[in-house]
């Protein structure tokens, strides 16, 4: 591509690279009113760790955190009361494998994300990410791990925009740019190998591995994602251990995109999680259990398989069933990137519970995989994922009983994130952060 045809391209790319820093430099919104108290009357409070239900509970929230939970909580005068006495109340959900800045189009791209990344710049994908993030939040997903394919650090920018109140969305942990052997997940042609950038950072030597990890850390990544076996040449156990060692220096974990052979290497090396692992044999699953490596299986539904044009549902359910039987730690994650008329990212994501149902996993364990297990994998289990005093007030409610029928999660009608009511179909919601920021800026 000639720069003469696009004389402003270097400038545009330079400005785009600065987007995360620009967002970080903006003044943060006013802190929440730490004196405001909200009392939530919970008809059935679900402990997603144990599957136990407590009736007639009160949850007291102040300053974005849960301060008390129980049947006899003292509610101070003037507290806002939210009546969910006819609902099941549980922690906000997690998606441990999300792509907010990637949305393929069937008509234009044939749902091939390589084409999508060639046609859509990071800035436009960030706009899509705003919509996807809001849809996820309203569906009950209050925390997500965004795991790459976000252009040039667009995931970092979206995370910062949410944290600073410019847009509404889940709490995000982000990977930055995926690190991979040459070619990444694409099969580039020799005349234009750069077409795989900026979706991937190529790292084929030990020095390149260290440099790639540090680059992502510098630009705001919370964890590192690597690709192990999408090419004929795969990362060795020693390669993956180097990723883990270097990321660990900065307090980051490593997630490994794998299918089969690369998954075994990743399990032996001791990554935090294996993403996909669709064709793993029991021997690899046994190593995962031994080394406490989480499976984030992105267990493709029948709908997702149809949209992607191949049967991923059958092997996904088989591998999920075997992993559960063996005792591999599992966290819920989806890999939704396709779009569908009449659906949004949140409804497409919650549909993935159907694969867990088909694998024969009981609802109480599915809920644990969508909350506590995912929180532990993401390293936020001291802050989120449980309805206990001191935890972030990430709370959802459904009119049905998800312990009897996990599909009740499709009917979320109340969502609180960090103490703010962002959805309440039968009551008032807090003022959108974006509206508050826009109003204060205008003044």
Secondary structure, DSSP 8 states (H G I E B T S, - for coil): --TTTTTTHHHHHHHHHTHHHHHHHS-------TT-EEEEEEEEEEETTTTEEEEEEEEEEETTEEEEEETT----TT-EEEEEEEEEEEE-EEEEEE-TT--B-HHHHTT-HHHHHHHS-HHHHHHHHHHHHHHHHHTTEEEEEE-S--TTTHHHHHHHHHHTTSS---EEEE--SEEESTTTTS---GGGGGGGTTTEEE--SHHHHHHHHHHHHHTT-SSEEEE-SSSSS---HHHHHHHHHHHHHTT--EEEEESSHHHHHHHHHT-SEEEE-TT--HHHHHHHHHTT-EEE-----HHHHHHHTS--HHHHHHHHHHHHHHT--B-------B--TT--HHHHHHTTHHHHHHTT--HHHHHHHHTHHHHHHHT-TTTSSS-STTSB--EEEESS-TTT-GGGGGGEEEEEETTEEEEETTS-----HHHHHHHHHH-
